[in-house]
Amino acid sequence: MKQLMGGARRRRVLIGGAVAVLVAGAGTWATDTWPFDGKDTYCWGAWKEDSGPDFLSSDTLDEDNASRTSKETAPTKARQRGRCAVKLHSERTSSDGSNVAEETEITVTYGPAPKGAAERMEWIGGYLGDTSMPLPDGLPGATDGRQGLLVLPKGCDTEDGRPTTVTLDSLARSDYGDSTVSSDAGLGGSQSVARLLAAVANRAMEKAGCAPDKPLEANSPMPTLPEDDEDFFTRACRIRGLEFSEKASRDMEYQVGAVTRDLQSCSVRTDHGNGRFFDALMVAQPRLSALFDGATGSEAPARGWRGTGVFADDYKVVRAECAGRPLNVLMLAPSVHEKTPYFAAFANAVARRVGCAPVAPGGSSR
């Protein structure tokens, strides 16, 4: 566990430590390595203090009662799992004189996709759907600027064939005593998260003994959402078949997510964004598609459907061939009372858009 102190005390400790090291010798000064650069590293050495995002900035520690701590367990060849967490804590006085505690936690997890199908579908939707956009430079993953997922090369797969991934999650809040408000974790946006994921994935794969010859990079600009959320509509995500009456849509909103050949999503929320009506997702990118392996059954989910799939209470998933690669279509929280077959409409719409035959019965390739 690392602990960095705030304010004048931290500066005194750094000065005293520098004098002690100079007495011990100057052999490492020329290489500009620790302890002479005075920078802490996190998540198996992948991230460095003052390397870009606000949560790593030394400025966050300049106030009294400010601290940054980290705890990590590295993956190894024998244990293909790892976790690291960076936490920040600070206190301030608000304009009305009350004390406010600021808490931030960034967590990275290295390990396989969940084994259970239901848990895995929810997990996939949580990272790839809603407002998440694909990572740059062809990296198999996505981020919404607050969290992210990156699927690692096949050489890191588990013995049972599940892909190994690196996920990043963040939580930030301001505690006012009588209330708690969500705040910005200081990750620096989607582009920054993509770089953080690539850096920590490279270091984790080195530790686990499955690093590729060429390190992963995220240098190109991140794509952005095609449009903002919409709360005045009758057709969600501009997809024919995702129709709602004017009355039904009054307390709803939808969000168009990614719309690419590899990934497409559409989220419909109730209570003006606070409740889920459904999350629909199409995944065709090969390494992302591997996340669905073993979870789509061995036969068609219902009469007239192409491919294999499962219709469960909490999700519907179908996999069908499309231009020589699997096309996976997922809907989370499908309405059991739906009068319109929203999943079928979404599945056929995305298949048609990428030039594939219909997946659901009643579809047309025209």
Buried (B, 14 or more C-beta within 10 A) or exposed (E): EEEBBBEEEBEEEEEEEEEEBEEEEEEBEEEEEEEBBEBBBBBBBBBBBEBBBBBBBBEBBBEBBBBBBBEBEBBEEEEBBBBBBBBBBBBBEEEEEEEBBBBBBBBBBBBBBBEEBBEBBBBBBBBBBBBBBBBBEEBBBBBBBBBBBBBBBBEBBBEEEBBBBBBBBBBBBBBBEEEEEEEBBBBBEBBBBBBBBBBBBBBBBBBBEBBEEEEBBBEEEBBEBEEEBBBEBEBBBBBEBBBBEEEEBEBBBBBBBBBBBBBBBBBBBBEEBEEBBBBBBBBBBEBBBBBBBBBBBEEBBEEEBBBBBBBEEEBBBBBBEBEEEBBBBBBBBBEEEEEEBBBBBBBBBBBBEBEBBBBBBEBEEE
